[in-house]
Amino acid sequence: MTSIQQDVTWTWMSFEQLTTQQLYAVLQLREQVFQIEQNSLYVDVDGEDQQALHLLVEQQGQLVGYLRLLQPDEQLIKLGRIVLAPAARGGSLGRALIQEGLKHGQKLNPSAKIKISAQVALEQYYGQFGFEVTSTPYDDGGVMHQDMELRCSSVQVTHQ
């Protein structure tokens, strides 16, 4: 699925649909933000990308945002690797990225739970979407995280 919002292209793809250039751009963005900018050392290539759906957000041909969606079982959807390029921050793109992930999760299974592993510092941000904390904080690659969940049936999606 591809949609356009003010010179921004949103594309959902399976792993098999990603070109080598797109995969390289995804891995490069994730490394730049998570490992270099946030100094979070973990194994990014974790074997889950092959089962995931990938949302690529491009502006003028450049990858500026990304998330992956996993559905490990019928009642759970996981959004992860949610990332914006530094140049794309400060506007409404981050909110739109989360909304698109929620909308797609709801479309896949309206009765499932959506789970994220959120940085503790972003609890209020994700709370705005309806996510609630479901775990105690834990260290994930040197950055404190906590699990947060919401039910797809409670998703309030604003249209882009």
DODRENRO-527297 format. One record per residue: y, z, x of N, C-alpha, C in turn. Coordinates in steps of 0.2 Angstrom, whole numbers, plus 5000, padded with zeros to 4 digits. Each point is the difference from the previous one (the first is absolute). Example, Ala and Ser with C-alpha at 12.3 -4.5 7.8 and 13.67 -1.06 7.14 Angstrom:
! DODRENRO-527297
497250395066500650004996500650005004500549964998500650015004500550034996
//
This chain:
! DODRENRO-527297
499450005004500650004996500650005004500549964999500650005004500650004995500550045001500650004996500650015005500649984997500550005005500650044997500350045004500650044998500550005005500549964998500649995005499849995007499749945001499849985007499550045003499650044996499550045002499349974997499549995004499449974997499550065000499650014994499550055000499349974999499650015004499349965000499450055001499650014995499450035000499449965003499750025005499449965003499450055002499449974999499450035003500149995008499550045003500049995007499849935002499649974997499849935001500549954999500550014996500549964999500650005005500050065004500550005005499949955005500549975002500049955006500050055006499849975006500150045006500750025002500549964998500750015001500250064996499850004994500150054995499750075002499450005002499750065002500350035006500249955005500350025006500750044998500449974996500650034998499950074996499550004996499850074997499950055005499549985005499850055005500650025005500449955001500650015004500550054997500249994993500450044997499750074999499450014999499750074999500050035007499949975005500050035007500850025002500449954998500750015002500350074997499850004993500350064996499650065001499450004999499650065000499850035007499849955005499850035006500650005005500549965000500550005005500650044997500349984994500650034997499850084999499450014996499950074998499550035005499849975005499650035006499450034997499749974995499450024997499449965003499650045004499449975003499450004996499749954997499450004997499749935000499449994998499749935000500249974994500449955000500349964995499549954997499649975004499549954998499450044999500050024993499550054998499449984996499949935000499549974996500150004993500550024997500250004993500449944998500349975004500449944999499649944996499350005002499649954998499950004992500050074998499950014993500650014996500649995003500650024997500349934997500550024995500449954998500750015004500349955002500650015004500649974997500550045000500749984997500449985006500249945000500549985006500749984996500550035003500749994998500349975005500249944999500449965005500749984998500450005005500749974999500249955005500249944998500149955005499549995005499350004997499549995004499750055005500450064999499850065005499750054995499450035003499750064996500550065001500250034994500550055000499750064997499449994996499750064997499349984999499650064999499349994999499750064997499450004996499650054999499349974998499550055001499349974998499850054994499649974996499750034994499250005001499750065000499350005000499750034993499449984998499750034994499350025002500050065003499350025003499550024994500250014994499650014995500449984993499750004995500349974993500650054998500050065002500550054997500550015005500049975006500550025005500349945004500650005000500449945004500450045005500049975006500350035006500649955002500650025001500549965003500150035007500149965005500150025006500349955005500250035006500349965005500749974997500350044996500649984996500650005006500349945001500450005005500649944999500650025002500549955000500350005007500249945002500349985007500750045000500250025005500650045001500649964997500049945001500649964997500049994992499450024997500049994993500150074996500150055004500150074997500750014997500150054996500750014998500249974993499649964998500149974993499550024995499849954996499550024994499349975002499949975006499449975001499450055001500150065002499550055001499850024993500450014995499950024993499649944997500249945001499749944997499349995003499950025006499349995003499550054997500250064999499650054997499949984993500549984996499949984993499549945000500049955004499649955000499350025001499950055005499350035001499750034994500550044997499850044994499849954994500449954999499949954995499349975001499949985006499349965001499550054999500050065003499550054998499950014993500550014996499950014993499749944997500149945002499749944998499349995001499850035006499350005002499650054996500350064999499650054996500550054997500249994993500550044997499850085000499350015001499850074999499950035007500149975005499850035007500650045002499850045006500550045003500349965006500650005002500349975006500150055005499850005006500050055005500449975006500450045003500349985006500050065005500049995006500150055005500749995003500450054997500749995001500350055006500449985004500450045004500350064996499950065003500250064996500849994999500449975005500750004999500249954994499549964998500149954994499850034993499850065000499750034994500549984994500650025000500549994995500149924998500049965005500049934999499549984996499350015002499549984996499950034993500350075000500050034993500449974995500549965002500449964995499649954997499449985003499649954996499550034996499950075000499550044996499550025005500049995006499450035004500150075001499450045000500050075000499650025006500150055004499750025006499350034998499549985003499350024999499650035006500350015005499750035006500550045004499850045004500450035005500249955006500550025003500249955005499550005006499949945003499649995005500349955006499850015006500249955005499749945000500449945000499749945000500349965005499750005006500349965006500650035002500150075000500650035002500650014995499949974994500550014995499650044994500450054997499750034995500049964993499450004997499949964994499750054995500049984993499750034995499849954995499450014997499849954994500450014994500249954997500350004994499749954995500050024993499749954995500450004994499849954996500349994994499549964996500050004993499549964996500449934999499649955000500349934998500350004993499750044996500350004993500750034999500250045006500650034999500549965004499849955003500549955004500549984996500750015001500549974997500349945005499949944998500249955005500649974997500549995005500649964998499949935003500249964996499849935002500649975005499749965005500449985005500449944998
//
